[in-house]
Amino acid sequence: MKNNLSLSLLMLRLSVFLVMFMWTLDKFINPGHAAKVFEHFYFLPNSGETLLAIVGSIQMIIIIAFVIGFKKKISYGLVFIMHFISTVSSFNQYLNPWDNLLFFAAWPMLAACFALYTLREKDTLYTISNY
């Protein structure tokens, strides 16, 4: 049972990291798109490339700490909070589900982030710390 739990938590951590990594890369590779996301969903107009690079750099540090299991209470918690904000900020998309069906994928990922945070002490496979 312990091996199944460890492997399941690892797979959750890697899949959450993959999504967060792509969102983070978007800030560097396609800052125009990232700026539109910031304006539409977070009500932050005029997000220049410098701001996006700063946010992306901070986010990259957090998700790397998350994927290697460093300072789990902090890194897993921050990933959960970041995704929670992203999910809630998309509220209007849920009001018209048939035009925005992909946004509903945020909810199982949010549940995965919550599970990883609450089970962080059990998530030990390929992590650098147990806390």
C-alpha positions in Angstrom: 0.0 0.0 0.0 2.8 2.4 0.9 4.4 1.9 -2.6 1.1 2.5 -4.3 0.6 5.8 -2.3 4.2 7.0 -3.0 3.9 6.3 -6.7 0.5 7.9 -6.9 1.7 11.0 -5.2 4.8 11.2 -7.4 2.6 11.0 -10.5 0.3 13.7 -9.2 3.3 15.9 -8.4 4.9 15.4 -11.8 1.6 16.1 -13.7 0.8 19.2 -11.6 4.4 20.4 -12.3 4.0 19.8 -16.0 0.9 22.1 -16.2 2.5 24.7 -13.9 5.8 24.6 -15.9 4.0 25.2 -19.2 2.1 28.2 -17.6 5.4 29.5 -16.3 7.1 29.1 -19.6 4.3 31.0 -21.3 5.4 34.2 -19.4 8.8 33.9 -21.1 8.1 32.5 -24.5 4.8 34.2 -25.3 4.6 37.3 -23.0 1.9 38.8 -25.2 -0.4 35.9 -24.4 0.6 35.9 -20.7 -0.2 39.7 -20.6 -3.7 39.1 -22.0 -4.3 36.4 -19.4 -3.2 38.7 -16.6 -5.5 41.5 -17.9 -8.5 39.3 -18.5 -8.4 37.0 -15.5 -6.5 38.9 -12.9 -7.5 42.5 -13.9 -3.8 43.6 -14.2 -3.6 45.7 -17.4 -0.3 46.7 -18.9 1.7 43.7 -17.6 5.0 44.4 -19.3 7.6 41.8 -20.2 9.7 42.8 -17.2 6.8 42.2 -14.7 6.0 38.9 -16.5 9.7 37.8 -16.3 9.8 38.6 -12.6 6.5 36.7 -11.9 7.7 33.9 -14.1 11.1 33.7 -12.3 9.4 33.5 -8.9 6.9 31.0 -10.2 9.7 28.9 -11.7 11.6 28.8 -8.3 8.4 27.7 -6.6 7.5 24.9 -9.0 11.1 23.6 -9.1 11.0 23.4 -5.3 7.7 21.7 -5.6 8.7 19.1 -8.1 11.9 18.1 -6.1 10.0 18.1 -2.8 11.9 20.9 -1.2 10.3 22.7 1.8 7.1 20.9 1.1 4.9 22.8 3.5 5.8 26.1 1.7 6.3 24.9 -1.9 3.3 22.6 -2.0 1.2 25.3 -0.2 2.3 28.0 -2.7 1.4 25.7 -5.7 -2.0 25.1 -4.2 -2.6 28.8 -3.6 -1.4 29.7 -7.1 -3.7 27.2 -8.7 -6.6 28.1 -6.4 -6.3 31.7 -7.5 -6.1 30.7 -11.1 -9.2 28.4 -10.7 -11.3 31.0 -8.9 -10.3 33.9 -11.2 -11.8 31.9 -14.1 -15.2 31.9 -12.4 -17.0 33.5 -15.4 -15.8 30.7 -17.6 -17.8 28.2 -15.6 -21.0 30.1 -16.1 -21.0 29.1 -19.8 -19.6 25.6 -19.6 -20.3 24.5 -23.2 -18.1 27.3 -24.6 -15.4 26.9 -21.9 -15.3 23.1 -21.2 -11.6 22.9 -20.8 -11.6 25.3 -17.8 -13.3 22.5 -15.8 -10.0 20.6 -15.9 -8.8 23.1 -13.3 -11.0 21.5 -10.6 -9.4 18.0 -10.5 -6.0 19.6 -10.7 -6.9 21.8 -7.7 -8.0 18.6 -5.9 -4.6 17.1 -6.8 -2.8 20.1 -5.4 -4.9 19.8 -2.2 -4.1 16.1 -1.9 -0.4 16.7 -2.4 -0.4 19.4 0.3 -2.3 17.4 2.8 -0.3 14.2 2.1 3.0 16.0 1.7 4.6 13.9 4.5 3.7 10.7 2.6 5.1 12.1 -0.6 8.7 10.8 -0.3 9.5 9.2 -3.7 12.2 11.2 -5.4 12.0 14.2 -3.0 14.9 15.8 -1.3 13.2 16.3 2.0 10.4 14.9 4.1 9.1 18.2 5.3 
